[in-house]
Every structure is written in structure tokens, then in C-alpha cells.
Amino acid sequence: MDGFEGNTGIIVIAATNRADILDSALLRPGRFDRQVTVDVPDVRGRIEILKVHANNKKFDNDVSLDVIAMRTPGFSGADLANLLNEAAILAGRRGKTAISSKEIDDSIDRIVAGMEGTVMTDGKSKSLVAYHEVGHAICGTLTPGHDPVQKVTLIPRGQARGLTWFIPIDDPTLISKQQLFARIVGGLGGRAAEEVIFGEPEVTTGAAGDLQQITALAKQMVTAFGMSEIGPWSLMDSSAQSADVIMRMMVRNSMSERLAEDIDAAIKRISDRAYEIALSHIRNNREAIDKIVDVLLEKETMTGDEFRAILSEFVEIPSENRVPPSTPAPVAVA
């Protein structure tokens, strides 16, 4: 590796997921001078990976590896192997001789959101969670640019008491300002529903995770994507590894107090504007929300098609949110 030997037949290969902390001496010509970035696979890569891990498993006729690949953007090869293994375990526990779509769906839910918990029996808490989740679904569906709803469920997973699953149309590569803002509106739909339905004093801690996500997203819009009044330039340090580190480095690098105040104000404006839209969606669609909640409380899980069928009786759904793609990929909002 010193660059002076004539060992031309020897190739040294190394791998790391922290290339930013490597000593520059390792990367000079003659050492590890050629770098290959291996990202998570695209849909074609996921199909080929699934074929490898499906060789020793039996599937029902309704299972399509192409559909599974389209539903799992962002999954690594290890994630896909884990998905099929989880599905096989579930099929065995249920006494089945082959993996069905039900096991695939449940395995994706488990990997993305965590283990399934016990359904709530307390009427008031269950009703509040139902309105919270339907608030996400309503605000997301009625905001142009948002992903369509895949399903709404009151079955707890991980730390979430309920979940609303959205279905990105394809592998996310480039995301527009409209799409990012729509996600913030949808994320605030749960808190908006609690406030409108039960009153401001009755809002709960259930929106804590939502608020963290939308704040981080609004901060990225301002400091990374140039999507605010501050202007089309990035305030992020490319060597930083997290938003907290970024902000600390920005302050340490003598950023003006005025700029810091402008950043905070821009983030707050985005969140406040999105929350007003979410509140408006809830107030203007109370009848539809009540009907959807009644059905959800009875069934505990509602598909996106069922949700849209009821909602369309009361309001016109934006065209881009009306019909989900045939091969969805779920994203959960608690």
C-alpha cells in the first residue's frame, strides 16, 4: 500500500460507511485512490436481490416480487432478506405452507414501524387516537402534492398507538417544495384534529413524534434546500453528520445573530402556515371525519381505497392524491 512495490497482481479492497473521517493519506494516489459508492438498490436491484432470497421459500400465487420491490424503496439488501425471513416466520406461526400477501404486508409493517401491540380497549383513548390518525389522512389527502393513503390503523406498533400509512409514488430521488410542505401539513393533521375535535386544553402528547419530524423537515427546507425567504443557498456544513452538529458548527463559525434569528423565524413561518392549513382541513370536513372515524373504530384498520371512497362522498380529492399507484411503498405517520 505504500506505492513503491511492484505487486501489480495484488488488489486491496476496503469498505466503510464513514468515508468523511478517513485520513487523507489513505486516499492519495497509490493507496485507496479509487472509490466506489454503493447506495441502496433501486427497484431493479431490489427485484434481483429478492429473487436470490426467495429461492428457498414458497409463495402463494398472489405474491409478486416486482410488487414487493416497488413497495420497499430505501430498503437495503439486508432489509429485503429480513423482510422475506419475517414473512416466512409469520407464515409458519399461522400454520400456512406458503407465504401470502398478508405475511408480506405484516412484515413490512413490522420492519418499518415495529412489533404489533395490544389494541386499546379504553373508549376515550381509542376515539382520540382514531381522530388523530384520520386527521393525518385527511390533511395529507386534501393537500396537493402529498402521497396517497395506503391504510389507517388503530393497531399499535412500536411506540405509536396508531398509524397512518402513505404510499410514495416511486423511489424518492428529487422532492419538490410542494411535496415537502404537503408532508408538513399531513404531519400536523393529528394535532390539528385533536385541537378541533376535543378542544385546545385536551391536546395530548401523541403528536410529539410528529412535531419532531415536521420541525426537522422545515429546518431542512430552510438550511439545506433553500426553500424559504432566506434565499436559495445552503447553510449546512457538508462535513457535519447531523442537524444538531450542523447548527452548532454554524454558530461556532461566527454566524451572525441576525441570520440565526432569520432561520428560526423562517422555520416557524413554514410550520405555522402548514398548521393553519391543517386546521382548515379539519374544520371544513368535520362530517366526513366523523363518518370515517366511526368506520375505523369498528374495523380498527381501513384501507386507502375505503378511506377515499368515504371521503369522496363529501369532498373532491385532488387528482394527484385520488388514485394510488398499483405498487405502493408505505411510509408511516403516528
Secondary structure, 3 states (H helix, E strand, C coil): CCCCCCCCCCCCCCCCCCHHHCCHHHHCCCCCCCCCCCCCCCHHHHHHHHHHHCCCCCECCCCCHHHHHHCCCCCCHHHHHHHHHHHHHHHHHCCCCCECHHHHHHHHHHHHHCCECCCCCCHHHHHHHHHHHHHHHHHHHHCCCCCCEEEEECCCECCECCEEEECCCCCCCCCCHHHHHHHHHHHCHHHHHHHHHHCHHHCCHHHHHHHHHHHHHHHHHHHCCCCCCCCCCCCCCCCCCCHHHHHHHHHHCCCCHHHHHHHHHHHHHHHHHHHHHHHHHHHHCHHHHHHHHHHHHHHCEEEHHHHHHHHCCCCCCCHHHHCCCCCCCCEEEC
